[in-house]
Amino acid sequence: MFPEYLSLMNPIASSMDRSQILQIVAEVRGLERQGVTICNLTIGDFAPAEFSIPEGFSEQVRRSYVRNETNYPPSSGVQELRESIARLYQRELHIDCDASWVCVASGARPPIYATWRMFVGHGEKSVSFLPAWNIGYYAHLNQSNHHFLSTTQESNFHPTVEQVQSILPETQLIILNTPLNPTGTMIAEDVLRGICEAIVEENKRRKTRPVMMMFDHVYWMLSHDSYKHAVPSVLVPEVAPFVIYIDALSKNFTGTGLRVGWSVLHPSIQPKMATYLAHMGAWASRPEQHATAWLLQEESRYLQYRIDLRRGVKERLDTLYNAISKMQKKGLPISAIPPQGAIYLSVRFDLIGKGFQSNEEIRIWILQKARVAIVPFQAFDMPEDSGWFRLSVGTSSVPELQAAMGRIEILLTKGE
Ligand SMILES: Cc1ncc(COP(=O)(O)O)c(C=O)c1O
């Protein structure tokens, strides 16, 4: 008799959970197969029909193939790309770095995974803040002693300096993400400065390994005009050796399927990141690396692209936000946080204890009656049934969003 398949595996793998967002997406696809049209605001992706990658990129990929650039790339990434990324960081973020800081990979996820493996041993303490994207899965895979600290709307869903100070002793890795997936909110500059100062102080005191900070800013080009994206090593230069920046083409250039990402980290630790990624075989393909280098050198092209992308994203987020604000003014039980960055809007349905016991009940109600698919904050490890949801706009047109909001308004007005 063949053993039950889960018992064949390492328990870390057999107890690994599937992303809750993907479960909801599977449910949506099932309804769509039955002929139901759904406005799908679940997935953190871009529909190429709504948002295309920069013009000229695919031609550059093609030229690389014609030049037969099909062998292994260097494990840190092709030199031209590493130099382009370093120049981008110097020019736009004012980070003092060069190519020796850069390590290219197939998207943001491989350096995220490698950062966990490099800095947190089995059972060692790691810290992140809720709500947050996917951290729970990495903590599980790494078997760390992970501490989730909840944030609130009052702190814009980012940690406070006091929260970080209280948790720093014995912590090996602290994770920040701004603009934040799922809330679309940005950390305030003075808060980030305070957190960086606390890390520097903690590391001065330590006799053991320092605490490191993973700073995931994969949406940094998508911050809206009135919100400035601040970075640790500029606010507090002494923190630079302890920061691992995580970045990618995925969101900033809507190329989620292209699989080009990178980490920027101190040259004393960069070679180990390259070695880790090489053992995983997590290189980005060579033609995509060349095309990315070309793109980052084409400054006026990508700056114009960014203006257009931000406009398209902002228009969609504003469509949702304005419709929700109008509903709120009419006394309907819904509110939202004004858009700040990324492709997400945080929306609260004030229905818990008012006919609904859980976010899940609200989600199913909105899906079945208004045909709008949304993701509860539980999918981002926030356990409370708070009525908060993430709405993602990268795959929908403005008219689709307007129609979806119209259906939600009717549903909230009639109550059934
Ligand atoms: C905050 C954050 N970091 C990293 C990633 C992963 O990016 P990639 O697709 O480049 O691996 C995502 C994807 O949704 C994200 O939201």
Ligand as a Chemical Component Dictionary entry (heavy atoms), coordinates in Angstrom:
data_LIG
# 
_chem_comp.id                   LIG 
_chem_comp.type                 NON-POLYMER 
_chem_comp.pdbx_formal_charge   0 
_chem_comp.three_letter_code    LIG 
# 
loop_
_chem_comp_atom.comp_id 
_chem_comp_atom.atom_id 
_chem_comp_atom.alt_atom_id 
_chem_comp_atom.type_symbol 
_chem_comp_atom.charge 
_chem_comp_atom.model_Cartn_x 
_chem_comp_atom.model_Cartn_y 
_chem_comp_atom.model_Cartn_z 
_chem_comp_atom.pdbx_ordinal 
LIG C1 C1 C 0 5.352 43.390 -0.774 1  
LIG C2 C2 C 0 5.732 42.389 -1.816 2  
LIG N1 N1 N 0 6.990 41.948 -1.864 3  
LIG C3 C3 C 0 7.383 41.052 -2.776 4  
LIG C4 C4 C 0 6.497 40.548 -3.715 5  
LIG C5 C5 C 0 6.967 39.516 -4.694 6  
LIG O1 O1 O 0 7.384 40.080 -5.892 7  
LIG P1 P1 P 0 7.881 39.147 -7.117 8  
LIG O2 O2 O 0 6.682 38.788 -7.889 9  
LIG O3 O3 O 0 8.830 40.030 -7.878 10 
LIG O4 O4 O 0 8.552 37.961 -6.553 11 
LIG C6 C6 C 0 5.167 40.976 -3.696 12 
LIG C7 C7 C 0 4.200 40.403 -4.636 13 
LIG O5 O5 O 0 3.009 40.575 -4.541 14 
LIG C8 C8 C 0 4.780 41.940 -2.735 15 
LIG O6 O6 O 0 3.533 42.392 -2.680 16 
# 
loop_
_chem_comp_bond.comp_id 
_chem_comp_bond.atom_id_1 
_chem_comp_bond.atom_id_2 
_chem_comp_bond.value_order 
_chem_comp_bond.pdbx_ordinal 
LIG C1 C2 SING 1  
LIG C2 N1 SING 2  
LIG C2 C8 DOUB 3  
LIG N1 C3 DOUB 4  
LIG C3 C4 SING 5  
LIG C4 C5 SING 6  
LIG C4 C6 DOUB 7  
LIG C5 O1 SING 8  
LIG O1 P1 SING 9  
LIG P1 O2 DOUB 10 
LIG P1 O3 SING 11 
LIG P1 O4 SING 12 
LIG C6 C7 SING 13 
LIG C6 C8 SING 14 
LIG C7 O5 DOUB 15 
LIG C8 O6 SING 16 
# 
